[in-house]
Amino acid sequence: MFTFKFRLVCTLFTMKTENHCLLDIQTQFLCCLPIKKFAWKDTLKDLSWDAQKNLLNETVDLVILQKYPLDTNYVIRFLRFVINDLESQAIEVHDDLYTTLCAYQSKSNENAEYFYKHYRIRANENDDFQTVILKENRNKISQGTTGLNIWESALAISEWALQNKNIFDSKNVIELGAGTGLSSLIIAKCCSPKSICITDGHVKVIENLLENVHNNFEKSSDDRFHHGTQTVIDAMMLDWMTITEKFIKERLMQVDLIIAADVIYDNLLFESLLTTVRMLFDHCDNCEKFMLANAVRNEDTEHEFLMKLGTFGLQYQVEPTITSKLLYWEPNEFSPIKLYSITKKRQ
């Protein structure tokens, strides 16, 4: 009797561990984490015929990918890696893995301009998973903008937000130069803000941003997007060059916190960006902090920006380095990400 119970406990523990590993693989796959960065945890070791089919079902064949497909070439790389690993172990590869790979290879030359990534987040062990679906352009620069891609700094500030959820609780947040809106959508779903206003200054970026909002939230009877019973999500065009005090008083008076990621790559934008930040500080009753994540690609450009803060009566503090804990992401080793807390100088 004891032996039977012990075996049963071991079997259940093994099943739970295998399911957890598969869930990790699924999460990494859905956000298109580079295959070489995967934490496989022996998932492919001695993978049985049925387990191979299950892996396929829980990754490439997920129903949601029919509506929001990943990059075709990424899926091909994933399938090739799995097949090559199994073959290297002299394991018989499931027919469906080969068939699926052939199907994707046949359409690899038909890659659409856009594809999707799915970020699944559980901010702590007691939370349900939240999924953010992001439409992204395959080109780093498209239609005259870089705002149609997900950049490392957006992932970094999202990670920071998930590790500091209390800062956003019941707050009115605005994101400047939001691009795809990744950071704002994660904050809206996981950090319980009262509202979040997602802004950008490029027409095509706003079109894509609005689609991302629509794919992640539903409109309520007031014709506004909501998450749960509390958070209101809004997206709007905001040109730093033309923003006025009147616009802020009419549309943005309730802002408590400003965030942005990867918006200081061009020194020609410093003046208009900081004018916008200063106006929000001056005309919003409770707006006192601007959180900025920046991938340092050019140290001179970053230094110029930091020196410019003083001319606007602003000061900065460097926050601790952000590391991946709640999201799967990898910073570019050649462009370290820094997080700045920017506030008014004390009188």
Protein Blocks (a to p, Z undefined) as FASTA:
>chain_A
ZZmmmmmmmmmmmmmmmmmmmmmmmmmmmnopafklpcfkomlgopafklmmmmmmmmmm
pmklmmmccdfklmmmmmmmmmmmmmmnopacdfklmmmmmmmmmmmmmccfbdcddddd
dfbfkbccddddddddfbfbgghiaklcccfklmmmmmmmmmmmmlmgopacddehklno
mmmmmmmmmnopabdcdddfbfklmmmmmmmmmmmpccdfkopacehjlbccddddddfk
lgcfklmmmmmmmpmbdcdehkllbfklmmmmmmmmmmmmmmpmklcbdcdddddfblkl
mmmmmmmmmmnopacddddddddfkbccdddfklccdddddddddZZ
